[in-house]
Amino acid sequence: MPRKFIDCREFPSEMNCTIAISADSENELLEVAVQHAVTVHRHQDSAELRDMIRSAMKDGSPR
């Protein structure tokens, strides 16, 4: 199974966040990315947020 990642640089924000998160499993990546979104970006943990994060996941490692 390829490594998965999500990169905050792909989402414009006032913070100009440069965090990239990667993991070996989609579930592990989802949980950490949700924690980051809630804690740092002050999003609400919701089904919509989780769907958005899942759809933004990519195979491989961030550059």
C-alpha positions as CSV (number, residue, x, y, z in Angstrom):
1,M,0.0,0.0,0.0
2,P,1.5,3.4,-1.0
3,R,2.1,6.1,1.6
4,K,-0.6,8.8,1.7
5,F,-0.2,12.5,2.4
6,I,-2.1,15.8,2.6
7,D,-0.4,19.2,2.2
8,C,-1.9,22.4,3.8
9,R,-0.1,24.5,1.1
10,E,-2.8,23.3,-1.3
11,F,-5.5,25.0,0.7
12,P,-5.3,28.8,0.8
13,S,-5.7,30.2,4.3
14,E,-4.9,33.4,6.2
15,M,-2.2,31.4,8.1
16,N,-0.3,30.4,5.0
17,C,0.2,27.0,6.7
18,T,3.1,25.0,5.3
19,I,2.4,21.7,7.1
20,A,2.4,18.4,5.2
21,I,1.3,15.2,6.9
22,S,1.9,11.7,5.7
23,A,1.1,8.2,7.0
24,D,1.0,4.6,5.9
25,S,-2.7,4.3,6.2
26,E,-5.6,6.5,5.2
27,N,-7.3,6.2,8.6
28,E,-4.1,7.2,10.5
29,L,-3.7,10.2,8.1
30,L,-7.3,11.2,8.5
31,E,-7.2,11.3,12.3
32,V,-4.0,13.4,12.4
33,A,-5.2,15.8,9.6
34,V,-8.5,16.3,11.4
35,Q,-6.7,17.1,14.7
36,H,-4.6,19.6,12.8
37,A,-7.6,21.2,11.1
38,V,-9.5,21.5,14.4
39,T,-6.6,22.6,16.6
40,V,-4.7,24.9,14.2
41,H,-7.3,26.1,11.7
42,R,-10.2,26.1,14.1
43,H,-12.5,23.9,11.9
44,Q,-15.3,21.9,13.5
45,D,-14.8,18.1,13.3
46,S,-17.6,17.1,11.0
47,A,-18.5,14.6,8.3
48,E,-18.0,17.3,5.7
49,L,-14.5,18.1,7.0
50,R,-13.5,14.5,7.0
51,D,-14.9,14.0,3.5
52,M,-12.9,17.1,2.3
53,I,-9.7,15.8,3.9
54,R,-10.2,12.3,2.4
55,S,-10.7,13.8,-1.1
56,A,-7.5,15.8,-0.7
57,M,-5.3,12.8,0.2
58,K,-2.7,11.8,-2.4
59,D,-0.5,8.8,-2.8
60,G,3.2,9.3,-2.2
61,S,5.1,11.7,0.0
62,P,4.9,15.5,0.1
63,R,7.7,17.5,-1.7
